[in-house]
Amino acid sequence: MTESSSNTSVFHAGEQILQEKMGVKERMDAIGKRVIRPFMPAQHQQFYQQLPFLVAGHADADGHVWASVWLGDKEQFIDSPDNKTLILDTLPIAGDPLLQALNTDQKIGLLGIELHTRRRNRLSAKVQSVAQDKTTLAIQQSFGNCPQYIQNREITYIPANRRPRPEVELLQELDSSARELIQNSDTFFVASAYDDGKEANNNGADVSHRGGKPGFVKLGKNGVLTIPDYAGNNFFNTLGNIHQNPNAGLLFIDFEQGHILTMSGKAEIQWEADEAKHFNGALRMWQFTPEKVIWLCNALPFRWQLKEFSPNSMLTGDWEQADSLRQLESKKDNWREFTVSKKVEESAQVSSFYLSPLEGPSALFKAGQFLTVKCNIDGKELIRTYTLSSAPDDSTYRISVKKEGAFSRHLHDKMRVGDTLHAKAPLGSFTLQSERPAVFLAAGIGITPFVSMAKQAMYDVIKTRNMQPITLFYQVRDGDNRPFFDELNQLVEQSGGLFNTIWSMSQPGAEMRKSRDFHYKGHLGKDLIQSALPLDDYDFYLCGPGKFIQSQYDLLLLLGVSDSRIFAESFGPAALTRKKPLEAIEHKTIDESAQNAVVNFTSSEVEQAWSRQDGNLLDFAEDHGLTPAFSCRSGQCGSCKVKIIEGGVIHDDRASFPLEKDEALLCCATPAKSNKDIAILKLAV
């Protein structure tokens, strides 16, 4: 990082490269100039002077990077006579590489961290002098860090006469004690360094904190550590350094015994790691290969007692779960058995069912996606899809079902806690498409994906301290048909004004009070939307019955909203008719489909002749006694998606669910024309 000016970024080249890769460079440049200072604010000075230890990072003369714990012989050992100076009344721990490397002009990264308050600040500094066991540091940069992933630990100071004698042990490789500490840790510290040879504040070392659930660091058989990288401040200080210089240092503390394990080695960012897809909360992975390992046994005069884990840590995954989710990926089209763990009445017609898998974790999903479920009802197997009203970070799936139709009546009237049903992995493309302010327009049971999205937005605040502004318009009939009223109002209170709901009630009863029970009497319309929305650049999301979706879509176009900013999902067979320019529609001509074909449903071992009058493949399969999964029958939900083993299909214009080249939607597909007299089509049905 460099000193702030109007024309110079406070971030060095590596940090800027990663910020640009993640699409946050411009925003971070503006933020960095405000919060990264060439001095310590008064509160930082006070904070450092009360600390019993510091974490430090440095590069030695050979370029090896190390992380260290710097502490004194008394509980408080730091003085700050001015806002650019720290005086440490001690030298580093005996046996720590920092002690040998410490000299005038040595560049050091410092982390002040208080585990019991979960507070931390970062410094970059240069050694000004070392004399009479005092080290004077000249501060080059200072900035605060958020408390994410810091576990709450209470510190206890151990008197000198009760401490075991310190010992230093150099290891050729990680021994069993080191491996055990790493595999059980929920916290470690990482040091990195960057120096382009120029005299600027961006040259030097850095040290940072990392936390997660116990065992969040995976230790391979060859000693390589694989580490999930969670959402942070987007400065990319650590990874920016590693991008430019792979030398790094890791430090683990045995909080119960007072030992330190410090290592120097090589780090590498794993941008395309498949493991990140299945490790909840991980945005990417990085790896560390130790080259030098030191045990500083009995080095610390403190012990810590774990009080509670960080809320951020509890929203992340673990390696056992990640491995299970990876295995689930290959079986995502398989049915799994779920138990109803809770049943809640949300309104007169809507009940929620909380579902937990009998074995293994639930598959990860995105807010707004749906669950395909099946039950045996009166001797017949029925399949339906219901949007998940739980958030991806919730511990269980939740589907919220309106009582209409045989399947939903079965759930409402006969399904009890402890009963089971079968479900496939969540699917669906009706998810948030950007970080722009979002407007949700819902009617009836169309509220469910928006509850999921709003809940997840609140979890994301915990993870990133940022929330996408959301406004929800919800059209209901009366007070008895107002599902999630209390839950959504609670989210509004928690959001700090970034999530707002506007309830439109067409038939409010005499007991209903405006502002308390609803906001507008009538149906959603132009005047309400215009009066409630301030000028901004919005994405609009529509969900509900087909007529509601179409009317709101047409209204938004009249208000000048671009078609590309409107996203919709309707329930039932009615699909949205978009007003696209004629040339933008891909028409499938009748000549592209086969006149005649032989269709082989390989899983069912059924082979039948098909002709154009037989219609789509879902109807054709049902006409021959098969019962493939389906729901919307309009190409939107993906429930009837199957693998193509041989041949090809033509989809009609209703198909909107994203597919791979070897996949077909039975409800809107027919066999494709081939160079043979009779086309051959084999499907995994």
Rosetta blueprint (number, residue, H / E / L):
1 M L
2 T L
3 E L
4 S L
5 S L
6 S L
7 N L
8 T L
9 S L
10 V L
11 F L
12 H L
13 A H
14 G H
15 E H
16 Q H
17 I H
18 L H
19 Q H
20 E H
21 K H
22 M L
23 G L
24 V L
25 K H
26 E H
27 R H
28 M H
29 D H
30 A H
31 I H
32 G H
33 K H
34 R H
35 V H
36 I L
37 R E
38 P L
39 F L
40 M L
41 P L
42 A H
43 Q H
44 H H
45 Q H
46 Q H
47 F H
48 Y H
49 Q H
50 Q L
51 L L
52 P L
53 F E
54 L E
55 V E
56 A E
57 G E
58 H E
59 A E
60 D L
61 A L
62 D L
63 G L
64 H L
65 V E
66 W E
67 A E
68 S E
69 V E
70 W E
71 L E
72 G L
73 D L
74 K L
75 E L
76 Q L
77 F L
78 I E
79 D E
80 S L
81 P L
82 D L
83 N L
84 K L
85 T E
86 L E
87 I E
88 L E
89 D L
90 T L
91 L L
92 P L
93 I L
94 A L
95 G L
96 D L
97 P H
98 L H
99 L H
100 Q H
101 A H
102 L L
103 N L
104 T L
105 D L
106 Q L
107 K E
108 I E
109 G E
110 L E
111 L E
112 G E
113 I E
114 E E
115 L L
116 H L
117 T L
118 R L
119 R E
120 R E
121 N E
122 R E
123 L E
124 S E
125 A E
126 K E
127 V E
128 Q E
129 S E
130 V E
131 A E
132 Q L
133 D L
134 K E
135 T E
136 T E
137 L E
138 A E
139 I E
140 Q E
141 Q E
142 S E
143 F E
144 G E
145 N E
146 C L
147 P L
148 Q L
149 Y L
150 I L
151 Q L
152 N E
153 R E
154 E E
155 I E
156 T E
157 Y E
158 I L
159 P L
160 A H
161 N H
162 R H
163 R L
164 P L
165 R L
166 P L
167 E E
168 V E
169 E E
170 L E
171 L E
172 Q L
173 E L
174 L L
175 D L
176 S H
177 S H
178 A H
179 R H
180 E H
181 L H
182 I H
183 Q H
184 N H
185 S L
186 D L
187 T E
188 F E
189 F E
190 V E
191 A E
192 S E
193 A E
194 Y E
195 D L
196 D L
197 G L
198 K L
199 E L
200 A L
201 N L
202 N L
203 N L
204 G E
205 A E
206 D E
207 V E
208 S E
209 H E
210 R E
211 G E
212 G L
213 K L
214 P L
215 G L
216 F L
217 V L
218 K E
219 L E
220 G L
221 K L
222 N L
223 G L
224 V L
225 L E
226 T E
227 I E
228 P E
229 D E
230 Y L
231 A L
232 G L
233 N L
234 N L
235 F L
236 F L
237 N H
238 T H
239 L H
240 G H
241 N H
242 I H
243 H H
244 Q H
245 N L
246 P L
247 N E
248 A E
249 G E
250 L E
251 L E
252 F E
253 I E
254 D E
255 F L
256 E L
257 Q L
258 G L
259 H E
260 I E
261 L E
262 T E
263 M E
264 S E
265 G E
266 K E
267 A E
268 E E
269 I E
270 Q E
271 W L
272 E L
273 A L
274 D L
275 E H
276 A H
277 K H
278 H H
279 F L
280 N L
281 G L
282 A L
283 L L
284 R E
285 M E
286 W E
287 Q E
288 F E
289 T E
290 P E
291 E E
292 K E
293 V E
294 I E
295 W E
296 L E
297 C E
298 N L
299 A L
300 L L
301 P L
302 F E
303 R E
304 W E
305 Q E
306 L E
307 K E
308 E E
309 F L
310 S L
311 P H
312 N H
313 S H
314 M H
315 L L
316 T L
317 G L
318 D L
319 W H
320 E H
321 Q H
322 A H
323 D H
324 S H
325 L H
326 R H
327 Q H
328 L H
329 E H
330 S L
331 K L
332 K L
333 D L
334 N L
335 W L
336 R E
337 E E
338 F E
339 T E
340 V E
341 S E
342 K E
343 K E
344 V E
345 E E
346 E L
347 S L
348 A L
349 Q L
350 V E
351 S E
352 S E
353 F E
354 Y E
355 L E
356 S E
357 P E
358 L L
359 E L
360 G L
361 P L
362 S L
363 A L
364 L L
365 F L
366 K L
367 A L
368 G L
369 Q L
370 F E
371 L E
372 T E
373 V E
374 K E
375 C E
376 N E
377 I E
378 D L
379 G L
380 K E
381 E E
382 L E
383 I E
384 R E
385 T E
386 Y E
387 T E
388 L E
389 S L
390 S L
391 A L
392 P L
393 D L
394 D L
395 S L
396 T L
397 Y E
398 R E
399 I E
400 S E
401 V E
402 K E
403 K L
404 E L
405 G L
406 A H
407 F H
408 S H
409 R H
410 H H
411 L H
412 H H
413 D H
414 K H
415 M L
416 R L
417 V L
418 G L
419 D L
420 T E
421 L E
422 H E
423 A E
424 K L
425 A L
426 P L
427 L E
428 G L
429 S L
430 F L
431 T L
432 L L
433 Q L
434 S L
435 E L
436 R L
437 P L
438 A E
439 V E
440 F E
441 L E
442 A E
443 A E
444 G H
445 I H
446 G H
447 I H
448 T H
449 P H
450 F H
451 V H
452 S H
453 M H
454 A H
455 K H
456 Q H
457 A H
458 M H
459 Y H
460 D H
461 V H
462 I H
463 K H
464 T H
465 R L
466 N L
467 M L
468 Q L
469 P L
470 I E
471 T E
472 L E
473 F E
474 Y E
475 Q E
476 V E
477 R L
478 D L
479 G L
480 D L
481 N L
482 R L
483 P L
484 F L
485 F H
486 D H
487 E H
488 L H
489 N H
490 Q H
491 L H
492 V H
493 E H
494 Q H
495 S L
496 G L
497 G L
498 L L
499 F E
500 N E
501 T E
502 I E
503 W E
504 S E
505 M E
506 S L
507 Q L
508 P L
509 G L
510 A L
511 E L
512 M L
513 R L
514 K E
515 S L
516 R L
517 D L
518 F E
519 H L
520 Y E
521 K E
522 G L
523 H L
524 L L
525 G L
526 K H
527 D H
528 L H
529 I H
530 Q H
531 S H
532 A H
533 L L
534 P L
535 L L
536 D L
537 D L
538 Y L
539 D E
540 F E
541 Y E
542 L E
543 C E
544 G E
545 P L
546 G H
547 K H
548 F H
549 I H
550 Q H
551 S H
552 Q H
553 Y H
554 D H
555 L H
556 L H
557 L H
558 L H
559 L L
560 G L
561 V L
562 S L
563 D H
564 S H
565 R H
566 I E
567 F E
568 A E
569 E E
570 S E
571 F L
572 G L
573 P L
574 A L
575 A L
576 L L
577 T L
578 R L
579 K L
580 K L
581 P L
582 L H
583 E H
584 A H
585 I L
586 E L
587 H L
588 K L
589 T L
590 I H
591 D H
592 E H
593 S E
594 A L
595 Q L
596 N E
597 A E
598 V E
599 V E
600 N E
601 F E
602 T L
603 S L
604 S L
605 E L
606 V E
607 E E
608 Q E
609 A E
610 W E
611 S E
612 R H
613 Q H
614 D H
615 G L
616 N L
617 L H
618 L H
619 D H
620 F H
621 A H
622 E H
623 D H
624 H L
625 G L
626 L L
627 T L
628 P L
629 A L
630 F L
631 S L
632 C L
633 R L
634 S L
635 G L
636 Q L
637 C L
638 G L
639 S L
640 C L
641 K E
642 V E
643 K E
644 I E
645 I E
646 E E
647 G L
648 G L
649 V E
650 I E
651 H E
652 D L
653 D L
654 R L
655 A L
656 S L
657 F L
658 P L
659 L L
660 E L
661 K L
662 D L
663 E E
664 A E
665 L E
666 L H
667 C H
668 C H
669 A E
670 T E
671 P E
672 A E
673 K L
674 S L
675 N L
676 K L
677 D L
678 I L
679 A E
680 I E
681 L E
682 K E
683 L E
684 A L
685 V L
